[in-house]
């Protein structure tokens, strides 16, 4: 029996799906495997752990693995792709396809068809393909200058808006919650940490913000609403440039920000719908790992780069 592996390597987590020609046999999750963010040692550990933990319950022999597809932000850059192939090669001697996460997400949402996906995890990007096969991206240029609406952006913006609320004398428990997560004492130490070198992992604050939004903390809610609006702007750019005059453009959401925050989802949906009423939204949040597994089963498809 031929076995295929699909891997979604994100900045926060890595998901591996094991399947045969038609079924998903097992899935497993480990830590982040973005090489730029995590470094080679941690990325290697996360990739190998996800693969082994997925293969074990499926009782898969490595000799049965026919093809592996790994998708991730920046994964198809030559130096990163070479690293990923080398790591996977420690377990399986087979073809390894390495592509950007927007390609695996597109395949999960639309297979070969047209549409727009917006990914909001640790980072963010919108990516579209029209009926003629032309593609276009918006955003996803890195944490320091882009990735609006992502987990990293939400954490960074939450600290900024929490400090502004404090300056204005407005009530919010956001800074206290951030201090608890970072295990620091008081605002001064929090500010030093936020401005430190290297910078802290702001995406680690995303669960803090969503938790406070559930308690109706106004600052936290406003940050998540802004995130939804920022993500909608990315999709509007792609629709406007790639689908001008086209009715019924399909749009899909992917990533932990959409999965974990109803506020982000609702604002995003309403903003995009107001701009383009004919949009057809994909139900639910698309899982990029499913697209990676689908591409692994399709040796005729060769991925590009991001």
C-alpha positions in Angstrom: 0.0 0.0 0.0 1.4 3.4 -1.0 1.6 5.9 1.8 1.7 9.7 1.4 2.6 12.4 3.9 1.3 16.0 4.0 3.0 18.4 6.4 2.1 22.0 7.3 5.1 23.6 8.9 4.1 26.8 10.6 5.8 29.3 12.9 3.9 28.0 15.9 3.0 24.4 15.1 3.7 21.6 12.6 1.0 19.2 11.5 1.6 16.0 9.7 -1.1 13.9 8.0 -0.5 10.4 6.9 -2.8 8.9 4.3 -3.2 6.3 1.5 -4.7 7.0 -1.9 -8.0 8.1 -0.4 -8.0 8.1 3.4 -6.4 10.0 6.2 -4.9 7.4 8.5 -3.5 9.7 11.2 -2.5 13.2 12.1 0.0 14.6 14.7 1.1 18.0 15.8 4.4 19.3 17.1 6.1 22.6 17.6 6.9 25.3 15.0 9.2 24.4 12.1 9.7 27.7 10.4 13.5 27.6 10.0 13.9 31.4 10.0 11.9 31.8 13.1 12.8 28.6 15.1 16.3 27.9 13.8 17.4 24.6 12.2 17.7 22.6 15.4 14.1 23.2 16.6 12.7 23.0 13.1 14.4 19.7 12.6 13.0 18.4 15.9 9.5 19.5 15.2 9.4 18.0 11.7 10.8 14.6 12.8 8.5 14.5 15.8 5.4 15.3 13.8 6.3 12.6 11.2 7.0 9.9 13.8 4.0 10.7 15.9 1.7 10.5 12.8 3.2 7.4 11.4 3.2 5.4 14.7 -0.6 5.1 15.2 -1.0 4.4 11.5 1.6 1.6 11.8 3.3 3.0 8.7 6.6 1.6 7.5 9.0 4.3 6.2 9.6 2.0 3.1 5.9 2.4 2.2 6.1 6.2 2.0 5.9 7.1 -1.7 5.8 10.9 -1.6 5.9 13.8 0.9 4.7 17.3 0.5 5.8 20.0 2.9 4.2 23.4 2.9 5.1 26.4 5.0 5.8 30.2 4.9 9.0 30.6 2.9 9.5 26.8 2.7 10.1 26.8 -1.1 13.2 29.1 -0.9 16.1 27.0 -2.2 18.1 26.9 1.1 15.0 26.2 3.2 13.7 23.5 0.8 17.1 21.8 0.8 17.0 21.7 4.6 13.5 20.3 4.7 14.4 17.6 2.2 17.5 16.7 4.2 15.5 16.3 7.4 12.7 14.3 5.8 15.3 12.1 4.2 16.5 11.0 7.7 13.2 9.1 7.9 12.0 8.4 4.4 13.8 7.8 1.1 11.3 9.2 -1.3 10.4 12.3 -3.4 9.8 15.4 -1.2 7.9 18.3 -2.6 8.4 21.6 -0.8 6.0 24.5 -1.5 4.7 27.7 0.1 1.8 27.4 2.5 -0.4 29.4 0.2 -0.1 26.6 -2.4 -1.1 23.9 0.1 -4.0 26.0 1.4 -5.2 26.8 -2.2 -5.3 23.1 -3.0 -7.1 22.3 0.3 -9.7 25.0 -0.6 -10.1 24.8 -4.3 -7.8 22.1 -5.7 -7.0 23.3 -9.2 -9.8 25.9 -9.4 -9.9 29.7 -9.0 -10.3 31.5 -5.7 -8.7 33.5 -2.9 -7.3 32.1 0.3 -6.3 34.3 3.3 -4.0 32.7 5.8 -3.8 34.1 9.3 -1.6 32.1 11.6 1.7 33.3 13.1 2.0 35.3 9.9 -0.5 36.3 7.2 -1.0 36.5 3.5 -3.7 36.5 0.9 -3.2 34.6 -2.3 -5.5 34.2 -5.3 -5.7 32.3 -8.7 -8.1 33.2 -11.4 -9.8 31.1 -14.1 -6.9 31.8 -16.5 -4.3 30.5 -13.9 -2.8 33.9 -13.1 -1.8 34.2 -9.4 -1.4 37.2 -7.1 -0.5 37.7 -3.5 -0.9 40.5 -1.0 0.9 40.8 2.3 3.1 38.2 3.9 6.2 40.3 3.8 7.4 39.5 7.3 6.7 40.4 10.9 8.6 43.7 10.9 6.9 45.3 7.9 3.8 43.3 7.1 1.8 40.2 8.1 -1.2 42.4 9.2 -3.9 40.6 11.2 -1.6 37.7 12.0 -1.0 36.3 15.5 2.3 38.2 15.6 0.6 41.4 14.6 -2.2 40.9 17.1 0.3 40.4 20.0 2.4 43.4 19.0 -0.7 45.6 18.5 -2.2 44.4 21.8 0.9 45.6 23.7 0.8 49.0 21.9 -2.9 49.5 22.4 -2.6 48.4 26.1 0.0 51.0 26.7 -2.0 53.7 25.0 -5.1 52.8 27.1 -2.9 53.1 30.2 -1.7 56.5 29.0 -5.2 57.6 28.5 -6.4 56.3 31.9 -8.8 53.7 30.3 -9.5 50.5 32.1 -8.1 47.3 30.7 -6.5 44.2 32.2 -4.5 43.5 29.0 -1.1 44.7 30.3 -1.5 42.7 33.4 -2.3 39.6 31.4 0.7 40.2 29.1 3.0 40.6 32.1 1.7 37.3 33.5 2.4 35.5 30.2 5.9 37.0 29.9 6.5 36.5 33.6 7.7 40.1 34.1 6.9 42.6 37.0 5.3 45.9 36.1 5.0 48.1 33.1 8.7 49.1 33.0 9.9 45.5 32.7 7.2 44.7 30.2 8.3 47.6 28.0 11.9 46.5 28.2 10.9 43.0 27.2 8.8 44.3 24.3 11.7 46.4 23.0 14.3 43.8 23.6 16.8 42.2 21.2 15.9 39.7 20.0 12.2 40.7 20.2 9.8 38.5 22.1 7.4 36.1 20.5 4.5 38.4 20.1 2.3 35.7 18.6 2.4 33.9 22.0 0.1 36.7 23.2 -2.7 35.8 20.8 -4.4 33.4 23.2 -4.2 36.1 25.9 -6.0 38.6 23.6 -8.7 36.1 22.7 -9.3 35.1 26.3 -9.7 38.8 27.3 -12.0 39.4 24.4 -14.3 36.6 25.8 -14.4 38.7 29.0 -15.4 41.7 26.9 -12.2 43.7 27.5 -12.6 46.6 25.2 -9.0 47.0 24.2 -8.7 43.3 23.3 -11.9 43.3 21.3 -10.8 46.4 19.4 -7.4 44.7 18.5 -9.2 41.7 17.1 -11.6 43.8 15.2 -8.7 45.7 13.6 -7.1 42.3 12.7 -10.3 41.2 10.9 -10.4 44.5 9.0 -6.7 44.3 8.1 -7.1 40.7 6.7 -10.2 41.9 4.7 -8.0 44.5 3.1 -5.6 41.9 1.8 -8.4 40.0 0.2 -9.9 43.1 -1.3 -6.5 43.8 -3.0 -6.4 40.4 -4.5 -10.0 40.5 -5.7 -9.6 44.0 -7.1 -6.5 43.2 -9.1 -7.1 39.6 -10.1 -10.9 39.2 -10.4 -12.1 42.6 -11.7 -15.6 42.2 -13.1 -15.9 38.6 -12.0 -19.0 37.6 -10.0 -19.0 34.8 -7.4 -15.3 34.9 -6.4 -14.6 32.1 -3.9 -12.8 33.0 -0.7 -11.5 30.7 2.0 -10.0 31.3 5.5 -7.1 29.3 7.0 -5.0 29.5 10.1 -5.3 29.7 13.9 -6.3 33.3 14.1 -9.5 32.6 12.1 -10.0 29.3 13.9 -9.7 30.7 17.4 -11.3 34.2 17.1 -15.0 34.6 16.2 -14.5 38.4 16.3 -11.8 38.2 13.6 -13.9 35.9 11.5 -17.1 38.0 11.8 -15.4 41.3 11.0 -13.4 39.8 8.1 -16.6 38.2 6.6 -18.7 41.4 7.0 -16.0 43.7 5.5 -15.3 41.5 2.5 -19.0 41.0 1.9 -19.7 44.7 2.1 -16.9 45.3 -0.5 -17.9 42.4 -2.8 -21.4 41.2 -2.2 -21.1 38.3 -4.7 -18.3 36.6 -2.8 -18.8 32.9 -2.1 -17.3 32.0 1.3 -15.9 28.5 1.9 -17.6 27.0 4.9 -15.3 26.6 7.9 -11.6 27.1 8.3 -9.5 25.3 5.7 -6.6 23.1 6.9 -3.4 23.5 4.9 -2.2 20.1 5.9 -5.1 18.5 4.0 -3.9 20.4 0.9 -0.3 19.2 1.5 -1.6 15.6 1.6 -3.6 16.1 -1.5 -0.5 17.5 -3.4 1.6 14.6 -2.1 -0.9 12.3 -3.9 -0.5 14.3 -7.1 3.0 13.7 -8.5 2.0 15.6 -11.7 1.7 18.8 -9.7 5.0 20.7 -9.2 4.9 23.5 -6.6 6.3 27.0 -7.1 8.0 29.2 -4.5 7.2 31.9 -2.1 
